[in-house]
Amino acid sequence: EPTINTSGSTPWRNPLRSQGLSTRRELYERDFPVYKQPVEVGCFSLDSERRFFNDSRQMRYYVEPDRNPHFDLKDGYKDRFVKRDDGEKEKLDHILRWIVANRSKLDSRETTASVLDVDFVTWRGHLTKLLTTPYETRDSWLLAVTRFRGTLYISEVETEAARRDRENRTERNAEMMYWGYKFEQYTFADDIHSLPDPSGVVNTNEAFCTVVQTRLADHRLLFSGEVDCRDKDPAAPAPPACYVELKTSAEICTPKQFKLLKWWAQSFLPGVPRIVAGFRDHEGVVVSVETFHISKISHLIKNEYNCWKPTVCMNFCSDFLSFVKHVATEDNPSVVYLFSWEPHRDVTFSIHRDSQYSFLPHWEKMFERLPITPPLPSPLY
C-alpha cells in the first residue's frame, strides 16, 4: 500500500486521516513553480467524420472582426449544424495515434524500456481542470491513471453528475454551446487568402490539435489541446505563439473571475498568447469584440476581493502530479489508479484491475512494435 510523505511543508495529508491530497488554497501559496516555455512537437487534425490525420489540414486562420460586428450566433443552428456525439468517449486515443505516428520526433532513453522520455501524457483539458481545482466549487472530477513503460497516462472518466447534465441538457443550453462554434466561423478562414464563410456548415467533429512538450517543476509533460486558429501574418512567431483562442461571453466588459481563470489556464498551459472574446447579448448577437493577452489576465483581477492566484493553480497541479507519481507505481496497462475529487474535499484514489476504466490495453500492442532506439535528429529541436 502506498505510503504518503507527511513532512511539514507538503500538502499531502497524514495517511491516518486519509490517503489524500488537500486542495486548500493556502497550502499552495508559495513561489511560482518552474514552467518551461512549451514547445510544439507536432500537430494533428480530425476531419468532419472525426478521422485522424497526422497533419495540419484543419488549421484555420484568424481574420480580425470589427470591434462592434453584430454577428448573429443563432444563424444555422437549425439547418447547418453537425454536432459531434459527446457520449462517445475517445479517451487518449487521438494522442496515442499521434505518438505511434511520430515516434521519431520524441526523445527516447536508450538505457530503459521506456517508450517516451516524458513523465505524463494527457489532454490539455485535463490539466486545465487540475489548475482550476483549488477554486472550483461546483464540478467534481475523476481522472484515470495508468503507468506504462515508465510514463503515466492520464485520461478523464465522466462523473455521474456530468453524465446527467449532458443527458438532460436544455435546448437553450445546447443552442448556447453552438454559439461558441458559430463565433469561430465568423472569425476564421480556411486559408491565408480567404475570408470567413458564415454561410457554411458548423461541424464540431472537426478539430486542429497542437501537441506540446514542456516541464512543470520536475514533471516532463507531453499533452495535446485543440487550437481554434492561428495568426495569418507570415511574420507571426512560430507555434504555439501564433495561435489564437476564440471565446464568447455574455458579460460585457470583463468576464467573471472564475471564467477568466478557466480562460487563462486553458491558454497558459500550451503557450497560446491571446484570447479574442466576442461579447454577446441575450439574443445571441455579438455586440463587441476584445482581445485579452494571457500575460496580462492575472493583473486584471489582482485587485478584486478573494481573487484567484496563478501560483496556487500551478503549485496544486505540480503537487497533484507528484502525488500521482507516488501512488501509481505498478507499471501495467491493465491497472488503473482512479483519482477522485469533489469540491471542498481532498483528492483520493482507488485501484482497479482489468476494469471498465482501462484505456490502454489495445494500444499496448501498438507500442510493442515501436523500436526503442534513439530517434533521428529532428528539425523540431
Salt bridges, closest charged atoms under 4 A:
GLU26 OE2 - ARG24 NE 2.86
GLU29 OE2 - LYS309 NZ 3.41
ASP47 OD2 - ARG51 NE 2.77
GLU49 OE1 - ARG51 NH1 3.88
ASP55 OD2 - ARG57 NH2 2.72
ASP72 OD1 - LYS74 NZ 3.21
ASP75 OD2 - ARG80 NH2 2.72
ASP75 OD2 - LYS182 NZ 3.43
ASP79 OD1 - ARG80 NH1 3.81
ASP86 OD2 - LYS83 NZ 3.38
ASP86 OD2 - ARG169 NH1 3.18
GLU90 OE2 - ARG50 NE 2.81
GLU90 OE1 - ARG84 NH1 3.59
GLU90 OE2 - HIS94 NE2 3.20
ASP117 OD1 - ARG109 NE 3.21
ASP117 OD1 - ARG220 NH1 2.58
ASP119 OD1 - ARG220 NH2 2.90
ASP119 OD2 - LYS325 NZ 3.62
GLU136 OE1 - LYS262 NZ 3.80
ASP139 OD1 - ARG138 NH2 3.16
GLU156 OE1 - HIS126 ND1 3.78
GLU156 OE2 - LYS129 NZ 2.41
GLU158 OE2 - LYS89 NZ 3.67
GLU158 OE2 - ARG166 NE 2.81
GLU160 OE1 - ARG163 NH2 2.62
GLU167 OE1 - ARG163 NH1 2.73
ASP190 OD1 - ARG60 NE 3.25
GLU206 OE1 - ARG60 NH2 3.77
ASP218 OD1 - HIS219 NE2 3.52
ASP231 OD2 - ARG274 NH2 2.96
GLU245 OE2 - LYS247 NZ 3.61
GLU251 OE2 - LYS256 NZ 3.31
GLU251 OE1 - LYS259 NZ 3.78
ASP319 OD1 - ARG30 NH2 2.77
GLU330 OE1 - ARG353 NH2 2.68
GLU342 OE1 - ARG345 NH1 3.81
ASP346 OD2 - ARG13 NH1 3.23
GLU364 OE1 - LYS365 NZ 3.69
GLU368 OE1 - ARG149 NH2 2.92
